[in-house]
Amino acid sequence: MAGPEDCHLQKVAELGVRLDDGRPEVDGALNGQPIRVALSTGSSKTTLTEAAAQRLGLEVTPLPMAHRVLTPGRGVREIGSASVESLTVGGWQADHLSLQVVAVGAGNVDLVLGQDVFSQADVELDFAHNAVRFFQPHGCEGVPLAYWADTYAEAGMQYAQDPRRRFSNRIWVRLNGHEFLARLSTGTRYSTLSDTIAHQQGVYEGDPGVTKLAMIGPQDSEKYPLSVGTFNSLAIGDETLNNVKLRFTRFNPDFRSDLGRHTWGLILGMDFIRSHRIFIANSQDKIYFTNVSRPIFDTQTPDTEVTPER
């Protein structure tokens, strides 16, 4: 095991971010032309919108069989792929890429930067300073990587050294002592619990003390209640919150969170992420984080887009 004196974090890129409707965005360039980029640690792949591909004059190769790619609040049909010479986002650049093209994007962005990029390095989310930083650690095995603080919390991640790690950051949490996985997602505004897990803990829509925020769901689909309930405790690694209020709803009709501890049932969205400084140590299967503001969860603002990304 390395000692702190042997550990060196090499910063390979830093993105200056802005928030648009609560979600992080940056400016980028594709084949030298300006694009608007959303940062989404909850999206499995980097995707380009069909409208952006047309505007940039890219040739889209249709898929033999289209399938659905989930983004917050809507199902998005993947229509094909496009080859690009270069993609630049802040100080990060990649050449000779094949990008997935989807029919509809999130908001007014041209491209969503996903986990296929974020999983290639250790990543710091520092929205108090409007920054996302990419690091390559050297000699840091077993060394805490919350370099900005003497005291911090840490939580274990699943899949961080498995090839599947590129699809999501899944973190171990405990709700009222029940352990399962949460997904850390910069592409989702508000943290939300699966209604299946809420029901397992005895919290139901319409119960005394449970408030209803809205009826939600994709257009032309069945709507489900978005509610707020109170739970005795939520532990995210070393950080424990007592008498915590959480949103809960049906993520999508096919979602299953009742198959045991290795499934996931909580989205830790931008409300949680903005209230913390977070170091995603893909190299160690951990995250390190410190609290920088309160409240941790926004349970007041209605939101119609909580379907989990895939």
C-alpha positions as CSV (number, residue, x, y, z in Angstrom):
1,M,0.0,0.0,0.0
2,A,1.3,3.4,-0.9
3,G,1.9,6.2,1.6
4,P,0.6,9.8,1.3
5,E,4.1,10.9,0.4
6,D,4.1,8.6,-2.7
7,C,0.7,9.8,-4.0
8,H,0.6,12.2,-6.8
9,L,-2.7,13.4,-8.4
10,Q,-2.0,14.6,-12.0
11,K,-4.7,16.9,-13.2
12,V,-5.3,16.2,-16.8
13,A,-8.3,18.5,-17.5
14,E,-10.5,21.0,-15.8
15,L,-13.9,22.1,-17.0
16,G,-15.4,25.5,-16.1
17,V,-19.1,24.7,-15.7
18,R,-22.3,26.7,-15.5
19,L,-25.7,25.5,-14.4
20,D,-28.7,25.7,-16.7
21,D,-31.9,24.8,-15.0
22,G,-29.9,23.1,-12.2
23,R,-27.8,20.9,-14.5
24,P,-24.1,21.4,-15.4
25,E,-23.1,22.5,-18.9
26,V,-19.9,23.6,-20.6
27,D,-18.9,24.9,-24.0
28,G,-17.2,22.5,-26.4
29,A,-16.2,22.0,-30.0
30,L,-16.9,19.2,-32.4
31,N,-14.8,19.1,-35.6
32,G,-13.8,22.7,-34.6
33,Q,-17.4,24.0,-34.5
34,P,-18.9,25.2,-31.2
35,I,-21.4,23.0,-29.4
36,R,-23.3,23.1,-26.1
37,V,-22.4,20.2,-23.8
38,A,-24.2,18.7,-20.8
39,L,-22.3,16.8,-18.2
40,S,-24.1,13.7,-17.1
41,T,-22.5,11.1,-14.8
42,G,-25.7,9.2,-14.9
43,S,-25.7,8.6,-18.7
44,S,-24.0,5.5,-19.8
45,K,-22.8,6.9,-23.1
46,T,-21.9,10.1,-24.7
47,T,-24.7,11.1,-27.2
48,L,-25.2,13.6,-29.9
49,T,-28.6,15.0,-30.9
50,E,-29.9,14.4,-34.4
51,A,-30.4,18.2,-34.8
52,A,-26.7,18.9,-33.9
53,A,-25.5,16.2,-36.3
54,Q,-27.5,17.8,-39.1
55,R,-26.3,21.3,-38.2
56,L,-22.7,20.2,-38.2
57,G,-23.0,18.3,-41.5
58,L,-22.3,14.9,-40.1
59,E,-23.3,11.7,-41.9
60,V,-25.4,9.5,-39.6
61,T,-25.3,5.8,-40.1
62,P,-28.7,4.3,-39.2
63,L,-28.9,1.4,-36.8
64,P,-30.1,-1.9,-38.1
65,M,-32.6,-1.9,-35.3
66,A,-33.3,1.2,-33.2
67,H,-33.6,0.8,-29.5
68,R,-34.4,3.1,-26.6
69,V,-31.9,5.1,-24.6
70,L,-33.3,6.5,-21.3
71,T,-32.6,10.1,-20.3
72,P,-34.2,12.0,-17.4
73,G,-38.0,12.1,-17.9
74,R,-38.3,10.7,-21.4
75,G,-37.5,7.8,-23.6
76,V,-35.1,8.8,-26.4
77,R,-34.8,6.7,-29.5
78,E,-31.3,6.1,-30.7
79,I,-31.2,6.5,-34.4
80,G,-27.6,5.8,-35.4
81,S,-24.0,6.8,-35.1
82,A,-21.7,9.5,-36.6
83,S,-18.0,9.5,-37.0
84,V,-16.2,12.7,-35.9
85,E,-12.6,13.9,-36.2
86,S,-12.3,15.7,-32.9
87,L,-14.3,16.5,-29.8
88,T,-13.0,19.1,-27.4
89,V,-14.6,19.9,-24.0
90,G,-12.7,22.4,-21.9
91,G,-9.2,21.0,-21.5
92,W,-10.3,17.5,-22.6
93,Q,-10.0,16.3,-26.2
94,A,-10.5,13.1,-28.1
95,D,-10.0,12.3,-31.8
96,H,-11.5,9.9,-34.2
97,L,-14.7,9.0,-32.4
98,S,-18.0,7.3,-33.2
99,L,-20.8,9.0,-31.4
100,Q,-24.2,7.6,-30.7
101,V,-26.9,9.9,-32.2
102,V,-30.3,10.2,-30.5
103,A,-33.5,11.8,-31.8
104,V,-34.0,14.2,-28.9
105,G,-31.6,15.6,-26.4
106,A,-31.9,17.0,-22.9
107,G,-32.9,20.7,-23.1
108,N,-31.0,22.8,-25.6
109,V,-27.7,20.9,-25.5
110,D,-26.0,19.4,-28.6
111,L,-24.1,16.7,-26.8
112,V,-24.3,14.8,-23.5
113,L,-21.0,13.8,-22.0
114,G,-21.5,10.4,-20.3
115,Q,-19.8,7.7,-18.3
116,D,-17.8,6.4,-21.2
117,V,-15.7,9.6,-20.7
118,F,-16.0,10.1,-16.9
119,S,-14.9,6.5,-16.1
120,Q,-11.5,7.0,-17.8
121,A,-10.1,9.0,-14.9
122,D,-10.8,10.1,-11.3
123,V,-13.2,13.0,-11.3
124,E,-13.8,15.8,-8.9
125,L,-17.2,17.5,-8.8
126,D,-16.6,21.0,-7.2
127,F,-19.7,23.0,-8.1
128,A,-19.0,25.5,-5.3
129,H,-16.2,26.7,-7.6
130,N,-17.9,25.9,-10.9
131,A,-15.4,23.2,-11.8
132,V,-15.2,19.6,-12.8
133,R,-11.6,18.2,-12.7
134,F,-10.1,15.0,-14.2
135,F,-7.1,13.4,-12.5
136,Q,-4.8,10.4,-13.1
137,P,-3.5,9.2,-9.7
138,H,0.0,7.8,-9.3
139,G,1.1,5.8,-6.3
140,C,-2.2,6.5,-4.5
141,E,-3.4,3.0,-3.6
142,G,-5.0,3.2,-0.2
143,V,-4.5,6.9,0.2
144,P,-7.6,9.1,0.9
145,L,-8.0,11.5,-2.1
146,A,-10.1,14.3,-0.5
147,Y,-7.0,16.4,-0.9
148,W,-8.8,19.7,0.1
149,A,-9.9,18.6,3.6
150,D,-8.6,16.9,6.7
151,T,-12.0,15.4,7.6
152,Y,-14.2,13.8,5.0
153,A,-16.7,11.0,4.4
154,E,-16.2,8.1,2.0
155,A,-18.4,5.5,0.4
156,G,-17.7,2.4,-1.6
157,M,-18.7,2.1,-5.2
158,Q,-19.8,-0.9,-7.2
159,Y,-18.3,-1.8,-10.6
160,A,-15.5,0.8,-10.4
161,Q,-12.9,-1.8,-11.5
162,D,-15.3,-3.9,-13.6
163,P,-15.7,-3.2,-17.3
164,R,-19.3,-2.2,-16.5
165,R,-18.1,0.7,-14.4
166,R,-18.4,3.0,-17.4
167,F,-22.2,2.8,-17.2
168,S,-22.8,4.4,-13.8
169,N,-21.4,5.4,-10.4
170,R,-23.2,3.1,-8.0
171,I,-22.7,3.9,-4.3
172,W,-23.6,1.8,-1.3
173,V,-26.2,3.5,0.9
174,R,-28.4,2.4,3.8
175,L,-32.0,3.6,4.3
176,N,-33.3,2.7,7.8
177,G,-30.5,0.1,7.9
178,H,-31.5,-1.5,4.5
179,E,-28.5,-1.5,2.2
180,F,-28.7,-1.0,-1.5
181,L,-27.1,1.1,-4.3
182,A,-27.6,4.7,-5.3
183,R,-26.6,6.2,-8.6
184,L,-24.7,9.5,-8.6
185,S,-26.1,11.6,-11.5
186,T,-25.3,15.2,-12.5
187,G,-27.9,14.9,-15.2
188,T,-30.8,14.7,-12.6
189,R,-31.8,17.9,-10.8
190,Y,-33.3,16.4,-7.6
191,S,-32.4,13.2,-5.6
192,T,-35.3,10.7,-5.8
193,L,-36.0,7.3,-4.2
194,S,-37.7,4.4,-6.0
195,D,-41.3,4.0,-4.7
196,T,-40.6,0.3,-4.3
197,I,-38.0,0.9,-1.6
198,A,-40.1,3.6,0.0
199,H,-42.9,1.0,0.3
200,Q,-40.5,-1.6,1.7
201,Q,-39.8,0.9,4.5
202,G,-43.5,1.4,5.2
203,V,-43.8,4.8,3.5
204,Y,-46.7,5.1,1.1
205,E,-48.4,7.8,-1.0
206,G,-51.3,9.3,1.0
207,D,-49.9,8.4,4.4
208,P,-50.1,11.0,7.2
209,G,-47.0,13.2,6.8
210,V,-46.4,12.3,3.2
211,T,-46.9,15.2,0.8
212,K,-47.6,15.0,-2.9
213,L,-45.6,17.3,-5.2
214,A,-47.0,16.4,-8.6
215,M,-48.1,13.7,-11.0
216,I,-45.2,12.9,-13.3
217,G,-44.3,10.8,-16.3
218,P,-43.4,11.0,-20.0
219,Q,-45.9,12.5,-22.4
220,D,-48.5,10.1,-23.6
221,S,-47.7,7.7,-20.8
222,E,-49.1,6.7,-17.5
223,K,-48.5,9.2,-14.7
224,Y,-47.3,8.4,-11.2
225,P,-47.3,10.5,-8.0
226,L,-44.1,12.3,-6.9
227,S,-44.3,12.4,-3.1
228,V,-42.1,13.4,-0.2
229,G,-41.8,11.1,2.8
230,T,-39.7,11.1,6.0
231,F,-37.3,8.2,6.8
232,N,-35.5,7.5,10.1
233,S,-32.0,7.5,8.6
234,L,-30.1,7.6,5.4
235,A,-26.4,6.7,5.5
236,I,-24.3,7.5,2.4
237,G,-21.0,5.9,3.4
238,D,-19.8,7.7,6.5
239,E,-22.4,10.5,6.3
240,T,-25.6,9.7,8.1
241,L,-28.7,11.9,8.0
242,N,-31.5,11.4,10.5
243,N,-35.2,12.1,10.0
244,V,-34.5,12.7,6.4
245,K,-37.1,13.8,3.8
246,L,-36.8,12.3,0.4
247,R,-38.8,12.4,-2.9
248,F,-40.0,9.1,-4.1
249,T,-41.8,7.9,-7.2
250,R,-42.0,5.2,-9.9
251,F,-38.9,5.6,-12.0
252,N,-40.3,3.9,-15.1
253,P,-42.8,1.1,-15.6
254,D,-40.1,-1.5,-16.2
255,F,-37.8,-0.5,-13.3
256,R,-37.1,-3.1,-10.7
257,S,-35.4,-2.2,-7.3
258,D,-36.8,-5.1,-5.3
259,L,-34.3,-7.8,-6.3
260,G,-31.9,-7.6,-3.4
261,R,-29.0,-5.5,-2.2
262,H,-27.2,-5.5,-5.5
263,T,-29.9,-3.5,-7.3
264,W,-30.1,0.3,-7.1
265,G,-33.1,2.4,-6.0
266,L,-31.9,6.0,-5.3
267,I,-30.7,8.8,-7.6
268,L,-28.4,11.2,-5.9
269,G,-29.0,14.2,-8.1
270,M,-27.6,17.7,-8.3
271,D,-29.2,18.9,-5.0
272,F,-26.9,16.3,-3.2
273,I,-24.0,16.9,-5.5
274,R,-24.1,20.8,-5.2
275,S,-24.2,20.5,-1.4
276,H,-20.9,18.5,-1.4
277,R,-17.5,18.5,-2.9
278,I,-17.0,15.0,-4.3
279,F,-14.0,13.1,-5.5
280,I,-15.0,10.0,-7.6
281,A,-12.0,7.7,-7.2
282,N,-12.6,5.2,-10.0
283,S,-9.1,4.0,-9.3
284,Q,-10.1,3.0,-5.8
285,D,-13.8,2.0,-6.1
286,K,-14.7,4.8,-3.7
287,I,-16.0,8.4,-3.5
288,Y,-14.7,10.9,-1.0
289,F,-16.9,13.9,-0.1
290,T,-17.3,16.9,2.2
291,N,-20.5,18.8,2.9
292,V,-20.3,22.5,1.8
293,S,-23.9,23.7,2.1
294,R,-27.4,22.9,3.3
295,P,-30.0,21.7,2.6
296,I,-28.7,18.5,1.2
297,F,-32.0,17.5,-0.5
298,D,-34.5,19.8,-2.2
299,T,-37.9,18.4,-1.4
300,Q,-39.9,21.5,-2.2
301,T,-39.6,22.1,-5.9
302,P,-41.8,20.1,-8.3
303,D,-39.9,18.3,-11.0
304,T,-41.4,16.3,-13.9
305,E,-38.1,14.7,-15.0
306,V,-36.9,12.0,-12.6
307,T,-36.8,8.9,-14.9
308,P,-33.3,7.4,-14.3
309,E,-30.7,7.6,-17.0
310,R,-29.3,4.4,-18.3
